[in-house]
Amino acid sequence: MYAASAPTLQISIDLLKAPFDVSGINIPCFMVAGTKKADAGDGKNTGICPLVELEEKYSNISDNVTKIIAR
């Protein structure tokens, strides 16, 4: 099982120098992200993984993969 707080697309481009694409995941996946400012954002900063992006990434993982989302 792989567990991670998936970064926003912009963070993955700026810091990781590669877009973060979850569509290729084919093993059980547990996606998590916190609700504090660092993860969720604060209106000025988008945070590492705001809820809308977490939900979008989750939906991009095949329904054939066992997946769980938590916040």
C-alpha positions, 0 to 999 in steps of 0.5 A: 500500500502507498500512502501520501499527501499528494501535492498540488499540480503547481507544487509538483511542477515547481518543487518536484520538477514533474507533474504529479500524475496518479492515473498510473497507480495500480496498487492499493492506495490510501490518500491522506491530507491534513486540514491545517493551513499547511495542507488545506491552505488558508485563502492566500496560500493553496496549501500542499493538498487542498480538498478539491485537488485531493478529490480530483486526484482520487477520482483520477485513480482507476475504479479497478484499484482499491482506494481510500481517501481520508482527511 
